Amino acid sequence: MRVRLAILLDAGLVDPHARDPRPTCTPNGRAKRIDYILCTRELRAEAIATEALDDATPLPSLAMPSDHVPIAAVLTRAV
């Protein structure tokens, strides 16, 4: 996955969550980031912080019924 992500970033796509990369899931009890929002430089992207996860965070759970936490960003046209 990292190689494919690097190719997309090298091609000019932007990761709005790069400044504060938080884990998005906890497969096998290991918190890691596997979900991304990528956009072109023609858009200004402001990341919306995700839920804090660590290795002890159970997913899915009653509070978070998915095995991934939602990620989001506000996209606007760059001037």
N, C-alpha and C positions, 0 to 999 in steps of 0.2 A: 504493500500500500504506500509506503513512504516514497518509493521510486516514482510511482504514478503521480502522487501529489507533487513531488518536486518537478516533474515534467510540466504539470499544469501551472505551477507558480513561475517556473522559468519562461513559460509562454506568455506571461503577463497578467495572469489572473491574480486577484487579491484575496487574502484570507482575513476578513474583519476580526476574527477571534485570535489572530496571531499574537497580539500584545498580551493577552491573558488567556492562554490555552488551557482550558480545564477539561478533565475527563468527561466523557459523555456516556460511558457505560462501564459495567464492572464484570466482564466475562471471567469466569473461573476465579472470582474473588480478586481480580487485579484491575484497578481503575485505570482506564486509558481512553484516549481521545480517538474515536474512529469516525466521527460525524463532522462534516465541514459545510460551510457556505462559501462559495467562491463566486467572484464577480469580476467584471472587466473594470478597467481604470476609468471608463466613462461614467461609472457610478461611484458615488461616495457611500461607503458602508460604515455604519456605526453599530458595533456589536452590542447585543443585549446580553448581560451576564447570565450564565447558566447556573443551575443548582450546583452546589459544592458536593463533590463525590470523593470518597476514598475507598480503599480496599474493603472496608467493613460495611459499605452501603449496600443493602440488599435491593436488587432490581430483578424483576418487578416487585412492587410492594403495594400495600393499600394506598399509600400516599402517591406513589408513582407507578401506575399500572403497566408501564412499558419497560422493556429491558434497556432503553436508551432515554436520556433526559432530552427534552426539546431544546433546540438551539434556534436563535433568531437574530436578525439584524435589520436595521432600518436602512433602506436603500433610497438614495435620492440621486438625481442627475447631477453630475459634476459640472461646475460652471467653467 
